[in-house]
Amino acid sequence: MGRPSIFYGWIVLAGGFAIILVGYAMRNTFSVFYPVIVSDFGWTRGGTALMYSLTLLAYGLFSPVAGRLADRFHPKYVLAAGGLVIGGGIALCSLATSVTYFYIVYGVVAAIGLSLIGITPLVSVLSHWFGSKRGGMVFGLLGAGFGVSLVSAPLFQWLISGYGWRMAYAQIGLFAIAAIVPVSLFLMRRSPQQQELIDQHSGTPQRDPPALYEIVHRHQWTVREALRTRSFKLFLAIGFCNMGFAQQVTIAHQVYFLQDIGLEPMVAASIFSVYGIAFASGNISSLLSDKFGRVPFFVAGCLATAASILLLNIASDPGSSFIPYLFAAAAGWGLGVTPPTCFAAVADRFHGRNYGAIHGTIILVISIGGALGPWLGGLLHDITGSYQTVFLLVQVFLVMAAVLMLFATRASAMPR
């Protein structure tokens, strides 16, 4: 009798991890390209940061559409199209001569591509394979792909230093196409029903632990119904504060801040990669929320990040060279553990055949907060000459998100 093949859901999850890693690395290139673009063109930080804010906003606006496309059509074609669009958009950034060009190509085109390969369509696919019982695991491993994508910062800095920012954009954009499109077309499947789960030798169906097939659908939620619940409204506010404003300020301005306090570009990029590793470890830590509950992990992540920002007040002290690394580790873990934990908490209550669209709605609100943060951070720096004010706002938003999570998990999840 032949040996049963591996459960194909794990292959889909591995493919999703790879797509997330490469796709979000394209957006996260901004942190490393930001200082050199400002220097090369002589633009203000606020005006340049707006291109990152635009890409977050466009990503969010298109995410509900991406979720519906993934719910309705074969995901491999949606994902492959997204890979072509984001890779092409990033490569075209190499031709930029004005900030308006960046706004259109990086801010809009690349963002639409990312939404098509982002967390929303992938979660829509993976929910069919793993159900709602392992939401923390699925969101955690996909989120780890986002965290690992941040580790690419030193590579991007090396490309910029060796070949210039234009050639660097062209190279990484073409790489994204070469990586994402084949993975999407050859590995991704919508559900077990679309994948032949028959062992060629034994003729028996493949099996994995029954929990993987358990999908509890006591109510088939729609976006409209979810928006009528107090619980979902609180989750939207949490997303705006934590995964939106706080996370994107930290990602967009971290490298520039580290250079401001006297660190070399490669050192700053290396610290950013520590943040990425810690972010991935936080994502993986969120798997434990399946067993021990969502609230403790989410609150711990918010408070750890808020506390780590206090370290930035002494980061410029010549005798405290380890402080930036400590900040990166604590903030990375804190901001890494919160998104998958929050998303899993939402899936606990609103999982169903329309979850792609529901998740896309949350991403839209997160993106509005994310669009506000980087632009406001750059603007406040232009006005005050420091990041102190915007970092204080980040701390306030993190504490607010922690408090809101306590109420969201207790609030009613029935349509009003």
Number of C-alpha atoms within 10 A of each C-alpha: 8 10 10 17 14 13 16 21 23 13 14 22 22 18 21 29 22 20 29 27 24 27 30 22 23 27 21 21 21 22 24 27 20 19 18 18 17 16 11 9 12 10 14 14 24 20 17 25 26 24 26 31 28 25 27 30 25 23 30 28 21 21 32 25 20 32 28 19 19 26 19 11 11 16 25 22 17 19 30 24 20 27 32 20 23 32 30 23 27 28 26 21 23 18 15 14 10 10 15 13 15 25 21 17 22 27 24 23 22 30 31 26 27 33 30 31 31 28 27 26 29 29 26 28 27 23 26 21 24 24 20 27 19 21 26 30 23 28 26 30 24 28 28 28 26 29 31 25 26 30 25 22 27 20 16 24 25 16 18 18 14 11 13 14 22 18 17 23 26 19 18 21 27 19 16 23 22 14 17 27 20 15 20 25 16 11 15 27 23 22 18 16 10 9 12 11 18 14 16 13 11 12 12 13 13 17 15 12 8 8 12 18 17 15 16 13 14 10 12 13 19 16 18 10 16 20 18 14 16 18 23 26 17 20 23 20 20 26 28 26 29 29 25 27 26 29 28 28 26 26 19 25 23 22 27 21 19 21 16 13 14 12 18 13 20 19 16 26 28 21 25 29 25 25 31 29 24 27 32 29 23 30 33 25 22 34 25 16 25 17 10 11 15 25 21 14 22 27 22 17 27 27 19 19 27 24 15 21 22 14 15 20 12 14 21 18 11 10 9 11 13 10 18 24 19 18 23 26 25 24 27 31 28 29 32 34 30 32 26 31 32 26 22 27 25 22 23 19 20 25 27 23 17 18 26 29 24 29 24 29 24 24 31 24 23 27 28 23 27 31 28 21 29 32 25 20 28 24 21 18 18 15 9 10 10 15 18 16 12 21 20 14 16 25 22 14 21 27 17 16 26 23 15 19 23 16 15 22 20 10 15 14 19 15 14 10
